[in-house]
Amino acid sequence: MAKAGDLQEKLGITFKDVSLLELALVHTSYSNENPALAGASNERLEFLGDAVLGMVMAEELYRRYPSLSEGEMTRLRSLVVRREALFRAAMAMGLGDYLYLGRGEEAGGGRSKPANLSRAVEALLGAVYLDGGLPVAREFVLRWLGEELQSVAGRGPTADDKSRLQELAQARREPPPVYRLKKASGPDHEKWFIVEVVVGNRVLAEGSGRSKKLAEAAAARAALEHLERGFTP
């Protein structure tokens, strides 16, 4: 495992409290194997970092793109903070080399697992925020995820509603949406379909159309409208 001091140099950040940086790198598997840590891991910092990341990206979207609606900003933010984007940032940092992992997690390739690395980025951001405050945390976010923001903003609203819903569910670490046919009525040449979309065990919305494909798209669009307004079924 590489030294945390090397990571500070790579990040261009000097921690006043290096213990925060060290804690951000501790995976639960390591703390479980080391009783002296009393169960301490990077999970609490991950929780904080997730909130800081969302806030920084929300502010950047608000300032940079005044023509975007609330729903469009929500969609773009979900794309920037999703696991894949955080994983790419972690790889650019070489963050896997610095993680504290348990023996089993190490043997299982834990240093390159997207889940471990994306969560470690959030934990690291939480540590940066606690140590240096919001201005330093914002600089950190924009340095490592600024290009991701520009990339997704430049694409515009090109993804279809089903893809957008799947991306939003993924960003929230929820299961992928499942579409269930609720009803099909009418003669064969004039069928009408009603479909419901489910995430986990929650029915988010219904949609209807002259084909299952159109009904699924309508259900996805209705679900997005609910979720982007903070609606919880």
Backbone bond lengths (Angstrom), bond angles and torsions (degrees), N, CA, C in turn:
res aa  C-N    CA-C-N  psi(-1)  N-CA   C-N-CA  omega(-1)  CA-C   N-CA-C  phi
1 M - - - 1.465 - - 1.521 110.09 -
2 A 1.321 117.10 135.11 1.464 121.39 179.32 1.528 110.33 -71.71
3 K 1.330 115.94 162.69 1.458 120.88 -177.44 1.518 110.94 -83.43
4 A 1.341 114.94 143.35 1.461 120.25 -179.41 1.524 111.32 -61.83
5 G 1.336 117.16 -29.25 1.462 120.08 178.12 1.513 111.64 -61.88
6 D 1.320 116.56 -36.64 1.459 120.43 177.14 1.529 110.80 -65.32
7 L 1.321 115.77 -35.23 1.463 119.80 179.97 1.531 110.32 -66.61
8 Q 1.314 117.49 -39.55 1.466 120.02 177.37 1.526 110.88 -58.72
9 E 1.314 115.58 -42.78 1.466 119.93 179.49 1.522 110.80 -63.93
10 K 1.327 116.53 -41.06 1.453 121.10 179.98 1.529 110.91 -65.43
11 L 1.326 116.30 -38.68 1.460 121.12 -178.86 1.523 112.50 -78.68
12 G 1.335 116.36 -19.01 1.452 119.88 -175.59 1.519 112.43 73.10
13 I 1.330 116.07 26.74 1.467 121.89 -178.84 1.525 108.92 -127.87
14 T 1.315 116.69 130.71 1.459 121.12 174.34 1.522 108.22 -107.57
15 F 1.308 116.40 114.10 1.457 121.56 -177.74 1.522 110.93 -75.00
16 K 1.319 115.89 135.22 1.466 120.08 171.08 1.525 109.50 -72.58
17 D 1.327 116.17 -37.08 1.460 122.45 178.14 1.527 107.88 -117.23
18 V 1.318 115.82 94.68 1.468 120.76 -175.75 1.523 111.53 -65.35
19 S 1.343 116.67 -22.31 1.466 119.19 179.87 1.521 111.48 -62.61
20 L 1.327 117.52 -28.71 1.467 120.37 176.31 1.526 110.55 -66.45
21 L 1.316 116.52 -41.91 1.454 120.65 176.91 1.520 110.56 -63.01
22 E 1.308 116.80 -45.53 1.465 121.10 179.41 1.530 110.58 -59.15
23 L 1.338 116.61 -44.54 1.458 120.51 -178.66 1.521 111.47 -63.88
24 A 1.327 117.07 -36.10 1.466 121.12 179.80 1.521 112.16 -62.60
25 L 1.317 116.99 -18.65 1.465 121.74 -176.57 1.520 113.33 -99.79
26 V 1.335 116.90 -0.35 1.467 121.31 -175.53 1.527 110.86 -90.29
27 H 1.315 116.77 109.72 1.460 122.75 175.75 1.532 108.99 -76.60
28 T 1.332 116.41 151.55 1.473 119.63 -178.59 1.528 112.39 -58.14
29 S 1.324 117.79 -31.72 1.466 120.16 179.90 1.519 111.27 -62.50
30 Y 1.317 117.14 -33.68 1.470 121.17 179.44 1.518 110.72 -73.60
31 S 1.319 116.58 -44.38 1.469 118.96 -179.32 1.525 110.99 -65.75
32 N 1.338 117.11 -32.60 1.462 120.13 178.75 1.525 111.98 -66.85
33 E 1.327 116.24 -28.52 1.470 120.19 -179.24 1.531 112.56 -91.41
34 N 1.321 117.12 -4.11 1.463 120.96 -178.51 1.524 110.04 -127.05
35 P 1.324 117.01 89.95 1.469 121.82 -176.21 1.527 113.45 -54.93
36 A 1.325 117.47 -27.33 1.463 120.33 -178.38 1.534 111.36 -63.50
37 L 1.325 116.80 -22.09 1.463 119.96 179.31 1.523 112.81 -79.35
38 A 1.333 116.43 -8.68 1.471 121.90 178.21 1.531 111.53 53.56
39 G 1.325 115.96 39.42 1.459 120.17 176.78 1.515 115.10 77.67
40 A 1.333 118.23 5.50 1.473 120.20 -178.90 1.519 109.95 -68.77
41 S 1.326 116.12 132.85 1.458 121.87 176.76 1.529 107.96 -147.47
42 N 1.321 115.66 -174.69 1.468 119.48 -176.70 1.526 113.82 -87.28
43 E 1.339 118.07 9.09 1.459 120.22 -173.87 1.529 112.81 -65.47
44 R 1.323 117.95 -40.72 1.470 119.73 -179.73 1.528 110.74 -68.34
45 L 1.326 116.28 -39.14 1.467 119.35 176.10 1.524 110.89 -65.66
46 E 1.323 116.71 -34.55 1.465 120.80 176.94 1.525 110.34 -61.55
47 F 1.324 116.21 -43.39 1.467 121.08 178.29 1.533 110.67 -59.17
48 L 1.314 115.84 -45.52 1.468 120.25 179.99 1.529 110.79 -66.35
49 G 1.324 116.11 -45.07 1.456 120.31 -178.25 1.516 112.64 -62.44
50 D 1.322 116.86 -36.08 1.458 120.99 177.53 1.529 110.17 -60.40
51 A 1.335 116.67 -42.67 1.465 120.66 179.78 1.525 111.25 -67.66
52 V 1.326 116.91 -42.10 1.467 121.06 179.63 1.529 110.00 -63.94
53 L 1.318 116.94 -42.71 1.468 121.41 179.92 1.527 110.68 -60.69
54 G 1.325 116.28 -46.34 1.450 119.97 179.87 1.517 112.26 -61.53
55 M 1.334 116.48 -40.48 1.458 120.95 -179.29 1.527 111.90 -67.77
56 V 1.336 116.33 -44.77 1.470 120.40 -179.86 1.523 110.36 -62.32
57 M 1.322 116.78 -45.03 1.453 119.82 -179.17 1.528 111.54 -67.90
58 A 1.323 117.63 -36.19 1.466 120.36 176.98 1.526 110.49 -62.31
59 E 1.334 116.39 -43.15 1.464 119.79 179.62 1.531 111.18 -66.01
60 E 1.331 116.88 -41.87 1.460 119.99 179.72 1.523 111.37 -62.59
61 L 1.311 116.64 -43.21 1.463 120.29 178.55 1.526 110.70 -63.49
62 Y 1.313 115.82 -41.72 1.471 120.20 -179.77 1.525 110.97 -62.26
63 R 1.328 116.90 -42.99 1.466 121.07 -176.28 1.530 112.46 -77.34
64 R 1.326 116.82 -40.72 1.461 120.37 -173.64 1.527 113.71 -78.64
65 Y 1.329 116.28 -32.78 1.460 119.87 -171.34 1.529 110.58 -126.74
66 P 1.334 117.07 75.32 1.470 120.51 -175.48 1.523 114.18 -64.69
67 S 1.319 117.97 -16.17 1.470 119.73 -178.29 1.525 112.66 -87.43
68 L 1.331 117.98 -8.88 1.465 120.23 -177.47 1.523 111.04 -74.76
69 S 1.334 115.76 142.49 1.460 120.87 174.90 1.530 109.61 -80.02
70 E 1.316 115.26 170.86 1.472 120.21 177.05 1.520 110.63 -58.55
71 G 1.334 115.89 -44.99 1.457 119.16 -179.12 1.516 112.33 -63.94
72 E 1.313 117.94 -39.36 1.464 121.40 179.11 1.522 111.05 -67.02
73 M 1.331 116.98 -40.41 1.466 119.73 177.51 1.523 110.91 -64.90
74 T 1.321 116.74 -39.08 1.469 120.40 178.06 1.521 110.87 -62.08
75 R 1.332 115.82 -42.93 1.466 119.60 179.91 1.516 111.29 -63.84
76 L 1.332 117.18 -46.09 1.461 120.17 -178.48 1.519 111.15 -65.47
77 R 1.323 116.56 -41.09 1.466 118.67 178.64 1.523 110.68 -60.92
78 S 1.338 117.22 -40.87 1.461 119.89 -179.91 1.524 111.52 -62.88
79 L 1.333 117.03 -32.08 1.462 120.21 179.35 1.522 111.60 -72.50
80 V 1.334 116.61 -35.93 1.470 120.04 -177.35 1.518 111.54 -74.87
81 V 1.331 117.90 -34.53 1.469 120.09 -174.74 1.523 112.28 -95.97
82 R 1.334 118.41 5.95 1.459 119.62 -179.12 1.527 110.51 -70.96
83 R 1.324 115.10 165.78 1.463 121.36 -173.72 1.519 112.85 -57.53
84 E 1.338 117.28 -40.40 1.459 119.78 -176.80 1.531 111.50 -62.17
85 A 1.325 116.87 -40.75 1.464 120.43 -179.97 1.526 110.66 -66.71
86 L 1.324 116.32 -42.59 1.464 120.12 179.30 1.529 110.65 -66.94
87 F 1.312 116.37 -37.34 1.467 120.37 177.76 1.527 110.78 -61.89
88 R 1.340 116.77 -43.09 1.465 119.54 178.54 1.530 111.02 -62.90
89 A 1.326 116.55 -38.93 1.468 119.88 177.74 1.527 110.24 -64.18
90 A 1.330 116.49 -42.30 1.466 120.69 179.25 1.518 111.67 -62.06
91 M 1.327 116.63 -40.33 1.462 120.29 178.81 1.520 110.53 -65.51
92 A 1.317 117.19 -38.82 1.468 120.51 178.35 1.523 111.09 -64.26
93 M 1.317 116.66 -33.32 1.468 121.05 178.08 1.530 112.04 -78.35
94 G 1.326 116.57 -19.47 1.467 119.68 -170.65 1.510 110.79 70.26
95 L 1.337 116.76 32.06 1.459 121.57 -170.48 1.518 113.72 -64.83
96 G 1.326 116.54 -29.56 1.460 119.18 -179.27 1.514 113.57 -58.48
97 D 1.321 117.05 -29.39 1.464 120.77 -178.51 1.525 112.43 -68.45
98 Y 1.340 117.20 -16.36 1.456 120.89 -172.81 1.523 113.69 -105.91
99 L 1.327 117.64 -4.36 1.457 120.13 -175.53 1.523 112.30 -72.24
100 Y 1.325 114.90 144.29 1.464 121.79 170.08 1.522 107.20 -92.79
101 L 1.325 116.45 113.63 1.460 121.60 -176.54 1.520 110.69 -122.10
102 G 1.336 115.84 149.59 1.448 120.20 171.72 1.518 110.67 -69.59
103 R 1.313 116.20 166.00 1.467 119.97 -175.53 1.526 112.00 -61.41
104 G 1.317 116.75 -43.23 1.457 120.03 -179.37 1.525 112.21 -65.23
105 E 1.334 115.75 -42.47 1.462 120.40 179.57 1.526 110.68 -66.49
106 E 1.308 116.23 -38.20 1.467 121.32 176.96 1.523 110.42 -61.84
107 A 1.335 115.68 -47.38 1.469 120.20 -178.62 1.524 111.23 -65.44
108 G 1.331 116.81 -27.15 1.461 120.97 -178.51 1.516 114.06 -88.24
109 G 1.324 116.50 14.59 1.462 119.61 177.95 1.511 113.89 77.10
110 G 1.335 115.89 30.82 1.458 120.34 -175.75 1.512 115.93 -62.68
111 R 1.320 117.26 -21.85 1.474 120.07 -178.61 1.532 112.85 -73.32
112 S 1.310 116.25 -13.66 1.467 118.78 179.80 1.529 112.73 -119.39
113 K 1.327 118.01 7.96 1.458 120.54 179.96 1.532 110.00 -74.66
114 P 1.326 117.37 128.04 1.467 120.05 179.89 1.528 113.57 -55.38
115 A 1.329 117.77 -38.50 1.465 119.96 -179.16 1.522 110.90 -63.26
116 N 1.326 116.85 -46.62 1.469 120.40 179.81 1.525 111.29 -62.10
117 L 1.323 115.74 -44.19 1.467 119.97 -174.65 1.524 112.05 -72.52
118 S 1.318 117.74 -41.68 1.463 119.44 -179.83 1.524 110.64 -65.76
119 R 1.309 116.88 -39.27 1.467 119.75 178.34 1.519 111.55 -69.29
120 A 1.322 116.09 -34.34 1.464 119.53 178.04 1.528 111.13 -65.58
121 V 1.339 117.65 -35.31 1.466 120.40 176.26 1.520 110.08 -61.82
122 E 1.323 116.70 -44.27 1.466 120.10 178.47 1.528 110.92 -63.95
123 A 1.327 117.08 -41.57 1.458 120.28 178.37 1.523 110.82 -64.06
124 L 1.316 116.25 -40.95 1.463 120.63 178.58 1.524 110.21 -62.70
125 L 1.310 116.89 -41.26 1.463 120.45 177.30 1.528 110.52 -62.98
126 G 1.328 117.05 -40.22 1.458 120.11 176.34 1.508 111.75 -60.00
127 A 1.320 116.79 -40.77 1.468 121.55 178.60 1.528 110.55 -67.00
128 V 1.325 116.96 -42.37 1.466 121.33 178.73 1.528 109.98 -60.65
129 Y 1.328 116.30 -42.67 1.461 121.13 -179.59 1.533 111.21 -63.46
130 L 1.320 116.80 -46.56 1.465 119.60 -179.50 1.517 111.84 -65.21
131 D 1.319 116.75 -35.45 1.454 120.56 -175.49 1.524 113.06 -82.31
132 G 1.322 116.72 -39.01 1.467 119.25 -172.96 1.505 115.58 -118.57
133 G 1.345 117.48 -6.70 1.447 120.00 -179.67 1.518 113.34 87.80
134 L 1.321 115.05 179.22 1.462 120.61 -174.59 1.534 113.92 -64.59
135 P 1.334 120.64 -40.89 1.470 118.53 180.00 1.520 113.51 -58.36
136 V 1.326 117.02 -41.40 1.467 120.48 179.42 1.524 109.72 -69.89
137 A 1.330 116.40 -39.04 1.467 120.07 178.40 1.523 110.80 -63.29
138 R 1.338 116.89 -39.94 1.467 120.07 178.84 1.526 110.29 -63.74
139 E 1.316 117.12 -43.39 1.464 120.36 177.99 1.522 110.98 -59.67
140 F 1.320 115.81 -41.06 1.465 121.24 178.89 1.526 110.26 -61.11
141 V 1.327 116.64 -48.70 1.463 121.22 -178.74 1.523 110.87 -60.99
142 L 1.319 117.29 -46.88 1.454 120.15 -175.68 1.526 112.16 -71.44
143 R 1.316 116.46 -28.74 1.466 118.52 177.38 1.525 111.03 -68.00
144 W 1.333 116.28 -43.06 1.454 119.46 -172.53 1.524 113.97 -97.22
145 L 1.335 118.11 -18.65 1.462 120.59 -178.76 1.529 113.25 -126.76
146 G 1.327 116.83 2.85 1.465 120.33 -179.70 1.510 112.86 -61.32
147 E 1.322 117.09 -42.07 1.476 120.09 179.54 1.523 110.57 -66.29
148 E 1.330 116.43 -34.70 1.462 120.42 177.86 1.530 109.76 -63.01
149 L 1.318 116.06 -41.41 1.461 120.85 178.54 1.527 111.04 -61.87
150 Q 1.320 116.93 -47.13 1.462 120.58 179.53 1.523 111.30 -62.51
151 S 1.325 115.85 -37.70 1.460 120.63 -178.13 1.522 111.38 -64.92
152 V 1.339 117.22 -50.20 1.462 119.14 -176.99 1.523 111.01 -70.97
153 A 1.330 117.82 -33.40 1.460 120.48 178.41 1.527 110.51 -67.33
154 G 1.340 116.21 -34.40 1.456 120.21 -179.53 1.511 113.59 -70.71
155 R 1.337 116.30 -22.88 1.460 119.45 -179.80 1.523 111.86 -71.97
156 G 1.338 116.20 -30.10 1.460 119.32 -177.02 1.516 111.07 71.81
157 P 1.329 117.03 -173.48 1.468 121.34 -176.64 1.525 112.54 -81.16
158 T 1.350 116.04 63.59 1.464 119.38 -175.83 1.521 112.94 -92.59
159 A 1.325 116.56 -24.61 1.461 118.78 -177.61 1.524 109.66 -70.98
160 D 1.331 116.71 142.80 1.452 118.85 177.93 1.523 109.47 -73.10
161 D 1.331 115.28 168.39 1.466 119.77 -172.55 1.528 112.19 -64.71
162 K 1.321 117.93 -35.25 1.461 119.63 178.83 1.528 110.81 -65.92
163 S 1.327 116.72 -41.05 1.465 120.12 177.55 1.525 110.75 -65.37
164 R 1.322 116.06 -42.31 1.465 120.21 179.81 1.522 110.81 -61.93
165 L 1.332 117.20 -41.65 1.461 120.39 179.54 1.519 110.69 -64.87
166 Q 1.330 116.24 -40.83 1.463 119.14 178.57 1.534 110.91 -63.76
167 E 1.322 116.90 -40.85 1.466 120.95 178.50 1.522 111.11 -63.79
168 L 1.326 116.29 -40.64 1.454 119.87 -179.87 1.519 111.26 -66.95
169 A 1.334 117.09 -41.96 1.464 120.89 177.08 1.523 110.60 -62.17
170 Q 1.325 116.18 -41.50 1.461 120.70 179.47 1.519 110.97 -64.00
171 A 1.333 116.39 -41.72 1.461 120.25 179.22 1.513 111.39 -62.55
172 R 1.321 116.50 -30.33 1.465 120.89 179.20 1.522 111.76 -90.66
173 R 1.332 116.38 5.14 1.467 122.84 178.72 1.526 111.42 59.60
174 E 1.324 114.18 42.68 1.450 121.38 176.94 1.529 109.09 -109.93
175 P 1.335 117.37 162.47 1.474 119.23 178.14 1.521 110.89 -62.65
176 P 1.323 117.68 157.53 1.470 120.06 178.14 1.525 110.81 -65.43
177 P 1.309 117.61 149.08 1.469 120.90 179.34 1.528 111.94 -62.15
178 V 1.336 115.15 144.47 1.463 122.34 176.22 1.523 107.25 -121.94
179 Y 1.346 115.95 134.37 1.457 121.02 -178.03 1.527 109.06 -106.45
180 R 1.335 115.71 125.04 1.464 120.64 -177.46 1.531 110.19 -119.13
181 L 1.307 114.97 130.49 1.461 119.85 177.13 1.522 108.80 -71.48
182 K 1.307 115.58 121.52 1.464 120.58 -178.31 1.523 111.05 -96.22
183 K 1.325 116.06 -37.51 1.464 119.20 -177.58 1.519 110.24 -159.46
184 A 1.314 116.28 142.95 1.470 122.75 171.80 1.519 107.35 -132.48
185 S 1.309 117.56 125.84 1.458 120.40 -174.80 1.525 109.85 -137.23
186 G 1.338 115.23 165.35 1.453 121.41 177.65 1.515 112.39 92.48
187 P 1.338 116.15 166.36 1.477 120.54 178.33 1.525 110.88 -68.48
188 D 1.324 115.38 164.63 1.466 120.49 -174.16 1.526 112.62 -56.23
189 H 1.321 117.47 -36.81 1.462 119.46 -176.85 1.531 112.38 -83.27
190 E 1.335 116.24 -4.34 1.459 119.66 -179.32 1.524 110.52 -141.52
191 K 1.309 116.85 44.60 1.460 121.91 -178.99 1.530 110.71 -65.02
192 W 1.326 114.62 148.23 1.468 121.45 175.33 1.521 107.16 -131.72
193 F 1.353 116.07 127.31 1.460 121.25 -173.71 1.529 110.69 -113.56
194 I 1.319 115.37 141.04 1.467 121.82 172.18 1.524 107.66 -120.58
195 V 1.323 115.43 124.82 1.469 121.80 -176.42 1.519 108.89 -124.73
196 E 1.329 116.85 142.18 1.459 120.93 173.02 1.524 108.84 -112.61
197 V 1.331 116.56 146.83 1.460 121.16 178.85 1.521 108.01 -109.73
198 V 1.328 115.04 132.93 1.460 122.42 -174.52 1.522 109.33 -122.82
199 V 1.325 116.54 135.19 1.459 122.06 171.96 1.525 107.10 -122.17
200 G 1.325 116.14 118.01 1.468 118.86 -173.00 1.511 108.16 68.17
201 N 1.324 116.48 -121.01 1.465 120.38 176.03 1.527 111.58 -113.40
202 R 1.340 116.62 18.43 1.462 121.78 -178.89 1.515 111.06 -104.71
203 V 1.310 116.60 128.66 1.458 120.77 170.25 1.521 106.85 -83.74
204 L 1.334 116.86 114.74 1.464 120.96 -175.84 1.523 112.57 -84.86
205 A 1.336 116.74 -39.93 1.464 118.58 -175.02 1.524 109.26 -169.23
206 E 1.331 114.83 169.16 1.453 122.40 173.86 1.525 109.52 -120.42
207 G 1.331 115.46 156.05 1.454 120.66 174.60 1.510 109.45 -145.78
208 S 1.316 117.53 157.13 1.453 120.82 -179.47 1.524 110.17 -136.23
209 G 1.329 115.74 158.14 1.453 120.39 179.72 1.510 111.29 -179.17
210 R 1.337 116.09 175.77 1.464 121.35 -176.71 1.526 112.76 -81.45
211 S 1.311 116.99 -1.54 1.462 121.89 172.13 1.525 107.47 -145.00
212 K 1.337 115.24 161.41 1.469 118.10 178.28 1.517 110.69 -62.47
213 K 1.323 116.50 -36.59 1.465 120.77 -179.79 1.525 111.02 -61.71
214 L 1.328 116.85 -45.01 1.464 120.26 179.41 1.518 111.10 -67.78
215 A 1.327 116.93 -36.95 1.464 120.55 179.01 1.530 110.86 -66.56
216 E 1.327 116.46 -39.68 1.466 120.07 178.09 1.518 110.84 -64.70
217 A 1.331 116.72 -41.37 1.466 120.14 178.72 1.523 110.83 -63.66
218 A 1.328 116.90 -39.75 1.461 120.41 178.95 1.527 110.57 -66.48
219 A 1.333 117.21 -38.56 1.463 120.70 177.99 1.522 110.98 -65.32
220 A 1.331 115.99 -41.37 1.466 120.09 178.52 1.518 110.68 -63.00
221 R 1.333 116.31 -42.80 1.463 120.57 -179.47 1.530 110.72 -62.96
222 A 1.342 117.03 -42.03 1.462 120.74 178.80 1.531 111.00 -65.73
223 A 1.337 116.41 -39.31 1.464 120.03 178.72 1.518 111.29 -64.57
224 L 1.329 116.51 -41.13 1.466 120.42 177.97 1.520 111.51 -61.21
225 E 1.313 116.02 -42.17 1.464 119.43 179.86 1.521 110.81 -61.53
226 H 1.345 116.66 -40.71 1.458 120.25 177.46 1.530 111.67 -65.13
227 L 1.333 116.16 -49.69 1.457 120.72 -175.51 1.514 112.02 -66.10
228 E 1.316 117.30 -38.71 1.458 120.59 -178.44 1.522 112.98 -70.85
229 R 1.329 115.77 -13.01 1.462 120.54 174.80 1.525 111.98 -102.78
230 G 1.347 115.54 9.42 1.450 119.77 178.22 1.511 113.68 77.80
231 F 1.342 117.08 17.02 1.462 121.11 -179.43 1.514 109.92 -74.25
232 T 1.329 117.27 134.46 1.461 122.31 175.87 1.512 108.69 -120.10
233 P 1.347 117.80 110.71 1.459 119.91 -179.00 1.522 112.10 -60.95
